[in-house]
Amino acid sequence: MTRRYDAVVVGAGFGGMGAAIELKRLGLHDLLILEREDDLGGTWHVNRYPGLAVDIPSSTYSYSFEPNPHWSRLFAPGEELKRYAGHVAVKYGLRPLMRFGVTVTGARWTGEDWEVTAGGETFTARYLVTATGFLSMPRTPDIAGIESFRGKVVHTAAWEPCDLAGKRVAIIGTGATAVQLIPELAREAANLTVFQRTPIWVSPKPDYAVSPPVRKLFARLPFVQRAVRWLGSSILELMMISGVVRYKQLRVANRLAERWCRAHLHRQVRDPALRRKLTPDYSFGCKRPTFSNDYFRTFTRPHVRLETSTIDRVDESGIVTADGRTEIDVLVLATGFDLWDTNFPAFEVTGRDGVDLGTWWRQNRFQAYEGVTVPGFPNYLSLNSPYSYSGLSYFTTIECQMAHMRRLFTAMRSRGSSVFEITRRANDEFLDRMRTKVTQNTVFSLGQCATAHSYYFNQHGEATLLRPTSTTSAHRAARSFPVSHYDFAPLA
């Protein structure tokens, strides 16, 4: 007889672990967490490139109910995030629930349960939670001849340690990952050529070591660290609200953010021609900005070259552009992740009446009620959803979704039910509100975003990744949405 789980959670990153913690609090203990990688941690397991660090203050990048007093820096390095993930998994009893190296290929609603196909097996569960992350499917650029290159090719999401001493290195991409990696490559490579399509807004990084006495203070007096977290979260919220969400009302603040970044660039790069190449021509906030103290300065080093002409092709020994040719030994791809084509959803999800979620999203716009549930897909929680990402810290999103789950499951049980489904009317009303807010207020519609090439926008040109409200509003909605927005069915 096939074992029936209370819930299957797909993904063992922070989102999946947060969902599992909440499900356990709600009394669902027979859980299965499936993870395609060989360990937990999500992006902090997959990404191991030199210079990897969280790009917002560490105090805000953790569960509020499980603070970490041991961060070594204000912006913690990647290995510390990985250790924190391991700590959470052990403390909350999640590791025994996890199966690694298992790739989910499909899930189907049978009318009573979800059947999940993975690794040649089929698992049955009352509830399905997908937490496959926003940045989980590496994107390889569609450049002619790249497979013919005889040197070493490495993607930042599949980093392999290699000796770059004396090597001619090229990196394609200048997003947030590249901003961290490029200074590290320049320290080793004999020559480094950076191929840039889109410049990025970069501001100074107030990155300081957290001294042992301060860490001890955080451990002994948790309210002190909570105060630091509140301060950091408030600053991030101000940036998000002024720069992105309330662009119409606070356009001046957006301009000040641009000036702050331009001043940082001017201090570090004196060459006007180089500065022009490194200056974005899109509005601040159209694409995720980042922090760095050494990114701009790296381009002033004699062995580093910024190349902005279009790549024509890659051949056996180098990269050919419209302006010439660059001979290289190592090609680094910092080309980000494929969100909209392969990650929404990350595998085939079939709901009631045989409706395919991926097809439905593409035909009816990307949408999810409060960034969590989808009409026609009973007992399904989609955590990497349209309009779900709230604020600049992923943990804001995670904890909003945990609060939504708490209210939803509590309401369901009070009715003696075991099946929930968001009504189409409630979903449509939520979608209309979000689209109106995006159109009337945000930088995505009112700013100059055409040249940003931002993953915030889907293939239809709509900015449907970020929730266009304050994080306070998102938390309030998660705790108080009308439970009448859901249909509930009795226990089977």
URGIKA-V519991 format. One line per field, one symbol per residue. ss: DSSP state (~ for helix, > for strand, _ for the rest). psi: psi as a letter, one per 30 degrees, with the letter a starting at -180 (. if undefined). burial: + if it has 24 or more other ideal C-beta (glycine too) atoms within 12 Angstrom, else -. Layout:
# URGIKA-V519991
ss->???
psi->???
burial->???
This chain:
# URGIKA-V519991
ss->___>>>>>>>___~~~~~~~~~~~~_____>>>>>_______~~~~______>____~~~____________>___>~~~~~~~~~~~~~~___~~~>>>___>>>>>>____>>>>>__>>>>>>>>>>_______>_______~~~___>>>>~~~______>__>>>>>___~~~~~~~~~~~~~>_>>>>>______>>_____>__~~~~~~~~~_~~~~~~~~~~~~~~~~~~~~~~~~_____~~~~~~~~~~~~~~~~~~___~~~~~~~___________>>___~~~~_____>>>>___>>>>___>>>>__>>>>__>>>>___>__________>>>_~~~_>~~~~~~~~____>___>______>>>______>____~~~~~~~~~~~~~~~~~~~~~__>>>>>>_~~~~~~~~~~~~~~~~~~_~~~~__________>_____>__>____~~~~~~~~~~__~~~>>>>>__
psi->kkkjlekkkjkhaeeeeeeeeeeeeggjfilkjkkflgllfbffeekglkfklkglkeffilkffiljggkflejklefeeeeeeeeeeeegheeffkklgjkkflkkkffelkjkkkhglkkkkekkkkhgleifjkkkkikkgfffkfakkkkffhkkkljgkgljkkkkkhaeeeeeeeeeeffekekkkjjkejlkkklljijlkjleeeeeeeeeiffeeeeeeeeeeeeeeeeeeefdeheefheeeeeeeeeeeeeeeeefjfjeeeeeefkkglkkfekklakkffeefeffkfgkkkkflkkelkafgakklffakjklekjkjhgaljefefgilflkjjakggkkeeeeeffgkklkkggelkkfikhkjjeilkgejkafkffeeefeeeeeeeeeeeeeefghlgklkkleeeeeeeeeeeeeeeefelfeefajfegfhkffkafggkigekkhlleeeeeeeefgkkfffkkkllk.
burial->----++++++++++++++++++++-+-+--+++++++--+++++++++++++++++++++++++-++++++++++++++++++++++++--+-++-+++--+++++++++--++++++---++++++++++++++++++++-+--+--+-+-+++++-+----+--++++++++++++++++++++-++-+++++++++++++-+-+--+----+--+------+--++--++-++++++++++++++-++-++--++-+++-++--++----++-++++-++++++++++++++++++-+--+++++--+--++--++++----+++++++++++++++--++++++++++---+++-++---+++++++++++++++++++++++++++++++++++++++++++++-++----+++++++--++--++-+++-++--+++++++-+--+++++++---++++++++++-+++-++--+-+-++++----
